């Protein structure tokens, strides 16, 4: 039976409007700055550095084809797949986590590595909601998640929230992989949004620790060589007729890598973890929007 206009409107209204995961470096607060530079419509959407997917949820109505969402964090991708395709199995596990939730339980869960996509996803969502600042950080040797308890209750996901997410994610293909593979999928007429981990910066030459070092969400660090390679890939995307927009730190180093792009600079307040305590400090952050042309 053909979808009526009223049914289409109802389905659109039932979609999830915001991320179901908290993610350090997420762009929810910066969306008003970035969205004016996103095309009004395009065929397929590609997001090689997925995280919480704030941009996807904001522009889902502009996507005419599929949304290819990619990340190097396999447990993150499992969570997206479970929310999209395994809700009946996921919901009881989330409800159980909510019943068991406590500080001691958090550390018990953090120490486990359940088998199976749905079990892994439920654990990931639980730890994401209850860890300090929603941070996901892993040990470089073992790959174990090592963020302390955040003293926050587990809310889980309601049935209505899951249904809204199911509608939104019906156009999603979630991929475990890096930005190189993800960008290869883009074709003329598609749009790519890039939000790579920002490179660490030092506020002065005497500091032993960078003021920002959240470029390591998995055991692999995103470094300058990766950003240089990403800049080369962006140039190829432009040559192939693929539109793209990137978020990044605004500094001379970043600007030099994109000499042919339009660059919009602005300043925002970003929450940055303090180095010696479990606190979060607000600092002025020079940001940039890089627009392929």
N, C-alpha and C positions, 0 to 999 in steps of 0.2 A: 504494500500500500504506500503511495507517495506521501512524503512528509509535508504536512500543511504548514503554512506560514506561522500559525499560532503554535504548532508543535515545535517548530524550529526555534522560536523565541523562547519557549519553555525550556528546551534543552540547553540553550545558551545560558539562560538564567541559572540553570542548575549546575553549571560548571564551577569548578573551584577557581577562585579569584586570586589566591595567594599560595605560597609554598606550604607544604606540609612538614618541611624540615627547616630547622634553624641552621644557618651556615655562615661561618666567619668569612667576611669578604663579600657576602651577598649584596645584591644591588637594589633591594626593595626601596630604600630611602632615596636612591639616586635615579629611580625610574623617571620622575618628571623631567630631569635634565637630559636623559638619554633618549626617551621615546620620540621626541620630535625628529630625530635623525634616522629612525627606523622606517623603511618603506611602508606605505599604506597597505600594500598587498604584494604577495610573492607566492611562488609555487611551494617549494619545500623549505623548511627551516632547519638550520644546523646550529647546535650549541656544543662546541668541543670541550668546554670546561663547565660542566653542568652544575655541580653543587646543589643548592636549593631550587634552582630553576626559576627565580623570580621573573626574569625576562620572558620565559616561555609562557607563564601564566598571564602576564600582562598583554602579550601580543597574539594569543592563541586564535583570536577571531580574524587575524590577518593572514593566517596560513591557509593556502588553498589545497595543499597536498599533505605531505607527511612531516612530522617533526622528528628529526634525528638527534637524539640527546645522548651525549657521550661523556664519560669520565673515567679516570684511571683508578678510581676507588671502586673496586668490585662490589663491596658490601653496599655502597650507595646505590649502584645500579640495580642490585638485587632488590633494594627497597622500592625503587621506582617500578620495577617489573611486578613485584608482589602487589603493590597498590593498584596497578593497572589491571592485572589478570588473575589474581588469586585472593580476592577479598573474602570469600567465604572461609578460606583457611586462615587468613591473616587476622580477621576480627577476633576470634576466640583467644588467640595468643596475646593480642594487645590487651584484651579484657583481663586475662590472667596476670599479665605484668602489672596492670593497674591495681589489682587486688593485693599483690605481693610487695608493692613498692615501698622501699625504705632505704636508708643509707647503707645498711649491711647488705641488703639485697642487691643494691647497685654494684657493689664491689664483687659480689658473687657472680653476677651476670657478666661484668667486665672481664672476669677471669675465664669465662667459658667461650667456646667457639662451636656453636651448634651446627649440625650438618643439615643441608637442604636449603633451598632458596628462601622459602617462606619463613623458616625458623631463623635464618640469618637476618632476614629483613625485619622481623619483629624485634629481635635483639637490637639491631641498628637503630630503629625508631625509638626504642626505649632509652638507649644510651644517649641518643641525640637530644631527647627532651629533658634528660635529667643530669647530663654532665655539666661541668662548669662552663658557662657562657656558650653552651651548645657546640663546644669545640670538639673536633675529631682529630686526634693526633695519635700516631702509632710509633712504636719502638722500631728503630731502623734495622735492628738485628732480627727480632722475632716477628715483627708485624703486628704485635699485640696493641690494642688500644690502651692508652695510659693516662687519660685525662681524669682528674679527681672528680668526686661527686659535687654537683652544683647546688645542693640544697634547694631543689625545685621539685614539686610534685609531678608525677607522670599523668598527663591529661589523656593520652591515647588519641584515638581517632574515632569519632562517632560514626554511626551508620550513615547519617546524612552527609557527613564530610567525605566518607569513602565513596558514596554515590556521586557526589560532585566531582571528585577526583577521577572516578571511572569515566565520566563523560569527557573530562578534559584530556585524559590520557589515551582515549580511544584512537587518537591520531599519532601516538608516540611510538617510535622504535627506539628502545634504549640500548646503548652499546657500551660494552666495557672495552676501553682502548684509549689511545692518546690522540692529541690534536692532529697529528699527521694523517692518521687514518680517517679521522672525522672530516677533515677538510677535503680529502679526495672524493668524498661522496657528493660534494656540492656541484651543481650543474648551472648553466646559464638560466637566469630567471629565479634562482634560489637566493636566500638570504642567510648570512652567517653572522652570529653574534659571538664575539670572543671576549672572555673575561679571564685571562690567564692570571695565575698567582703573581702578585706584585713582587718584584725583587726587593730584598732587604735594603734598608737605607740606614746610614749612621748620621746622627745629628751633629757630631763633631769628630775630629780625628782621634780624640782621646778615648772614645767609648769602646769598650770591649764587646758590647752586645748591640745589635742593630735595634733601632726603635720599632721596626716592624719586621717580623720574620715568619709570617704565615704563608710561606711559599712551599710548605711541606705538609700536604694533607695525606700523603701516602708515604711509602718508603723511598719514593723517588722525589728528588728535589728539582724544582723548576728553576733553572739558572739563566744567566745571560746568554749562553750559547743557544738555549731553547728559544728565548725571545728573539734572537737574531734569525733563527731558522723560521720562526713563526712570521716574522716580518717578510722574509723571502716568499713564504707561502701566500701571504696576503697579496703581494705583488702579482703572483700567478693567478690568484682568484680574480683580481681586477682585469687582467688580460683576457681571462676566459668569460668575462661578462657576469661574474658572480658578485652581488653586492654584499658588503660587510661593514660592520661597525665593531670597534674594540673599546673597551674600558681599560684604563691603565693609570699609573702614576704619571704626573706631569713633571718631567725634568728634561734636561738637555739630552741625556743619554737616550731616553725613549723617543724624543722628537727626531733625533738623527736617524733612527732606524726606519722612519716613515716619511721620507722627504717629499713624496708625491701625494700624500693624503691630506685631507682637510683635518686640522686639529683644533679642537675647542677646549680651552682650559677653564677651570673654575676651582673654587676652594670649598671644601665641606668639612664637617666635623666627623671624625672617624673614631670609633671605640677601639683602643689598642690595649692589649693585656700588659699590665705592669710586669717588670722583669723579676721582682723579688717577692711579690705577694699575689694572692688570688683576687686581684682587683682589676677594674677596667678603667682606663683613663681616656678622656676625650681630648683629642688633639686635632689641630687644623691640618687638613690633608690636601695638598694640591693634586687635583684629579684632571684627567683629560679624556675626551671622547675623540677617537681617531676614526675618520670616515673614509672608506675607500672610494676612489673616483676614477 
